[in-house]
Amino acid sequence: MRLYQQHSRGLLAYACSIVNSFASAEDALHQVFERLLRGDIEITDSPVPYLYRAVRNASLNQIRSRSREVDLAGMEDGWFDSPPVWN
């Protein structure tokens, strides 16, 4: 895809500035282009501004989903143990 070849580096740098993680930025960028390839979205206006908006939104969605994740490491106080079986 020509749009990807021409603009992926700039879009990736933009996503990195939002999510502060190269892997998350790549994920956001690939989500946008995957949706384009599947035909889920159609660009009717100028493609470059649309791609930047789409990558921004995908990056922000990743931040939102990350904020809902809970780190369970160190939860060794028995909180997640099965309750005792009473006979």
Secondary structure as the mmCIF struct_conf table of DSSP 4:
data_model
#
loop_
_struct_conf.conf_type_id
_struct_conf.id
_struct_conf.beg_label_comp_id
_struct_conf.beg_label_asym_id
_struct_conf.beg_label_seq_id
_struct_conf.end_label_comp_id
_struct_conf.end_label_asym_id
_struct_conf.end_label_seq_id
HELX_RH_AL_P HELX_RH_AL_P1 ARG A 2 VAL A 19
BEND BEND1 ASN A 20 ASN A 20
HELX_RH_AL_P HELX_RH_AL_P2 PHE A 22 ARG A 38
TURN_TY1_P TURN_TY1_P1 GLY A 39 GLY A 39
BEND BEND2 ASP A 40 ASP A 40
BEND BEND3 ASP A 45 ASP A 45
HELX_RH_AL_P HELX_RH_AL_P3 PRO A 47 SER A 67
TURN_TY1_P TURN_TY1_P2 ARG A 68 ARG A 68
TURN_TY1_P TURN_TY1_P3 ALA A 73 GLY A 74
BEND BEND4 ASP A 77 GLY A 78
TURN_TY1_P TURN_TY1_P4 TRP A 79 PHE A 80
BEND BEND5 ASP A 81 ASP A 81
HELX_LH_PP_P HELX_LH_PP_P1 SER A 82 TRP A 86
#
